[in-house]
């Protein structure tokens, strides 16, 4: 919740651990230092800031800084001197330079989406605790080889850059599970060809009557609607760039995926939107389907948040796991990596049926290319995380399932099982 500068100046926020100010700031309010003994999260997004003060480390408990939608041209070097700082978010600024000095030693989560960055310093590889790195929508032609040392890196977003190929060291990262790499020169032609060949219906906006909002993700807002009197769901993309990449990359992945019983189908793309926004039209899912989990929090970083009451029977677990593995198997056969294989992108029915959605982080690749095995191995680890989470919420144990999860999570990516093997094993267990 955003507070006001007047509240801060009046001393009404004494002891606050979190401060959010969005009020057209052009300079850093010195009154923030009055919270030095308590402040842990500082959100100065959506202002007109272009610098931070050199004495920012006076906020000695500061763990998280958000300064998205401001006017920074350089990531402030002073961030690297904040002793407890582990999370930095400077999305949608004008940043062209990332000094090595701006990287704090405890860095765990770095978001620099939608800027103008051409190079990342080699020193980023010294951030041994780095788990989440979001660099989509920049001007990167390469990534530092030092990132191969970031053995804890689990989520990487490098879509919509100028990368001619994927770095070879991706296959050496033992924990990388969620990768978005669409909209780069190495896969742009494939995306364009997918959209040209799709033959997808174009649905005029005036044929849609919007109802209540159903959900909101990184890339867009999903609403209930009617199309010529029939109930549907409509996803309208938020803008030209999301935290995961480009809307056209998501649409290219959706039309390439093909129909599958455990994937949400696409009826068509939106045309003639009043603001020119792209969108997708999908069937309205039965209300009996519910989200399996919520997205990661600031504290959990890369792990979904499950409700305390979530418990699964063994048949439910097997049906969900097999449905997701089977869908992933088809995606990879069609040259699509989902990139966000998470429980929060899965809805499930009490009988175990499930639907995988949200292709905002999906990327296209040539299934026969050598990189295909690496991309599948990365996504298999994401499935391993999911399977382990499901097993933790099921009281009944079936021999072999824990071993399957462990195999998917093993640290040598190319030694993990393939999705066809995983789906086959789960199908046998489901039929038993």
Buried (B, 14 or more C-beta within 10 A) or exposed (E): EEBEBEBBEEEEBEEBEBBBBBBEBEEBBEBBBBBEEBBBBBBBBBBEBBBBBEEBBEBEBBBBBBBBBBBBEBBBBBBBBBEBBBBBBBBBBEBBBBBEBBBBBBBBBBBBBBBEBBBBBEBBBBBEBBBBBBBBBBEBEBBBEBBBBBEBBBBBBBBBBEBEEBBEBBBBBBBBBBBBBBBBEBBBEBBEEBBEEBEBEEBEBEBBEEBEEBBEBBBBBBBBBBBEEEEBBBBBBBEEBBBBBBBBBBBBBBBBBEEBEBBBEBBBBBBEBEEEBBBBBBBBBEEEBEBBBEBBEBEEBBBBEBEEEBEBEBBBBBBBBBBBBBBBBBBBBBBBBBBBBBBBBBBBBEEBBBBBBBBBBBBBBEEEEEBBBBBBBBBBBBBBBBBBBBBEBBEEEBEEBEEBBEBBBBEEBEEBBBBBBBBBBBBEBBEE
